[in-house]
Amino acid sequence: MLPSIPSLSAKIWFALLTVFLLLSLNTAASLLGSYRLTQLQERVERVHTELLGIERIHSTTVEAETGQRGYLLTGEERYLEPYRQALSRVDREREQLQSLLADDPVQQPRLQQMNQHIVGILAELRDTIELRKTKGFEAAIAVVTADRGKRLMDQMRALLIEMEQEEQDLLAKMQAKAAMHNRIMISTFVLASCLAGLGLIAASYRIPRTLRERQLTEERFRSMVEAAQTGMVMVDQTGTIVMVNKLVEQQFGYPREELLGRKIEMLLPERYRTQHGDQRSRFFHAPTARTMGAGLDLSGLRRDGTEFPVEIGLNPIQTEEGVQVLASIVDITERRQNERAIRHSEERYRRLVEVSPDAIFVSRGDRIVFINDQGVKLFGANSPDDIVGKSPLELIHPDDHAAVRARVRQLVEGCETVPLIEEKIVRLDGRVVFVETSAARFIGHEGAETQVVLRDISERKRADQTLQKERDFIDAVLETAGALVVVLDREGRILRFNRACEQATGYSSEEVLGRHVWDLFVIPDEVDRVKAMFERLRGGEPRNDYENYWKGKDGLLRRISWTNTVLTDPNGKVDYIVAAGLDITDFKHIQEQLRKTERIAELGTLASGMAHEIGTPMNVILGRAEYLFQRVTDEGTKKGLATIVTQVERITKVMNQLLAFARRKTPERRAVDLGQTIDDSLEMFHERMAHSRITVEKAIETNVPSVHADRDQLIQVLINLVMNSIHAMPEGGRLRLSLARESSHVCLGVSDTGQGMPEEIRSKVFDPFFTTKDFGKGTGLGLTVVKGIIEEHGGTIAVESAVDMGTTFWIRLPLGGARTADIS
């Protein structure tokens, strides 16, 4: 039984008190050290979390770039899925890292720079994807090859390495500090070993809590590793796998159970395994973080024996078991495929440039830095060295310098390409060559460059000039030709309409081009026949001849004789139909006039014979009848003789009209006052018109010039017209005679208010022997004689009439005298 404290001596009490104080100090030091170790452990875990956040941002950005490159090369939307997933994660991961580094003033500026780089990288990815969609592969690859995205990615990687190095340094400092605290705690433990019970009691409160916190920390760490977007493998110093995430299982094809506890070399191709142990030993001897893609060409080995390229990042982790390494593994198979495709595309582009039939040169600034073989030939050089280093303006004709400068400004101001134009270049031998030029601007490895493509079009220009001369010649022939020329397409639409067509129809070319010929010119009665003829041509008939009426813009009809020819393509299909036409309206009229003349000539021959054969007997009969009439006294006999005399005189009158019609005497022309002639003619009918209740109205202008004419023949014309008007008004009416000057003619009008004529009669009134009078009251020659007289005087006569509306004859005589009649 221990003695109580009061029974002890003062020295013993002092010793006990000293021991108690020492134990109290050791206990306090132990508690403080344990607390600091806990804080350091939490900070270490936070640093690891920050490192993981940095690695995730890098992996996400790489994944977005990989998806974008796959889409650029293939154009397939499925390659954009990793890109879209990366976009959906990157902002969240940036916010998480921002939160983790919120209290770190050293990392904040780097974090801001990293955000700027990420924004730039994503913008570049987004722009190239849009270019691929809208302008195609070449435009997108031009942006990629400009290396802006690579520079941003390299800058971001360098920045991430700095951030990771900062975290690694901080981690090393904390590990050193933790080691120091461990030594202090060990010293304290040695000093307090005699008081172990008291130390256990003091530590009994802290140890369970630390174990629980450590367990929670380990669970959080494992959760972060499992949720990582890259494969994660943790290996101890012996190379044994102690932790993997699900993505590693997917990458290598192993279930987790087959990986844990196995050597890491099982995931490496055979050729890497022998040297991997030495590399691992060197790493653990001086463990430092290694970023992904640090110049190493690495491969992984799947369970099925296939290899695939990988990028691996290493991060040393301090654990209870010592330093272990956490490896981040990214499958870069797709990226390598994309890179190979890009290299292949670049190589193909270089080959295309070299074998291109067009001349191509690239300029940087104001100097040419590249030219292909065709360009060397085009400029008459011996080698590219003769051209490289020159200013493009030295090779362009001075006439086109202003245009070239304007196009360069367009490219500098943002235009990706400029359209084709024709320019002139000057070869090294001084010869001028016409070329067709296009240009595009892109960003190369050494800055902005311009690619210019030139095509020699000298032969084409010469061919164009020759063709243009031929076209001008054909146009001149077509436009000056007297024939109507119409070119139709295979649907019957008008493609060419020459000047003769315009003059004949009154339509301009602009009014008819593109319209169907039968919709404009063909009269309804002939549309079906014209279409049938057109179908024969389109069906293979090489040519045909055809006549039809064309209706002009003024409604007048003209008779056209057509010769139609087809033009075919190399396959024999009809492309165009060329119709050449002659206006035969006047020819047809002349033919009709000729037929009438022949009839009149025959009539004249008949009349001369009749006058000879009938005239003499009629004169004998007339003389005997008049002789007997004077000597007989019987009224019945006298009445009969009077009838004989009347009928013989009628026969004589008819014969005289026939002779007058057949053998017109030559007019005796002199100046004739038509106004006076009208008065003299009307004087003969004064009593008859009064008896027939016909009033006369005259509208004669003063100072109407005289005409050069045969007065007796004009009186004969007026007598015939006035007699016809009197006969047309048996119940009375009004006779109107007008006289006026019309430009170079005098117009004489004779109108009545009589019965009028229908169209079928009006159109025949000037035909020989046509009459509407009863038998024995008219010969049908009066108006024929009138028309002949007027035409012999170089004038015209026309008639207007309608039933119950009266009739008007219009006579127009030239003031300058009669012209020679075309047909007598």
Order of alpha helices (4+ residues) and beta strands (2+ residues): alpha-alpha-alpha-alpha-alpha-alpha-alpha-beta-beta-alpha-alpha-alpha-beta-beta-beta-alpha-beta-beta-alpha-alpha-alpha-beta-beta-beta-alpha-beta-beta-alpha-alpha-alpha-alpha-beta-beta-beta-alpha-alpha-beta-alpha-alpha-beta-beta-alpha-beta-beta-alpha-alpha-beta-beta
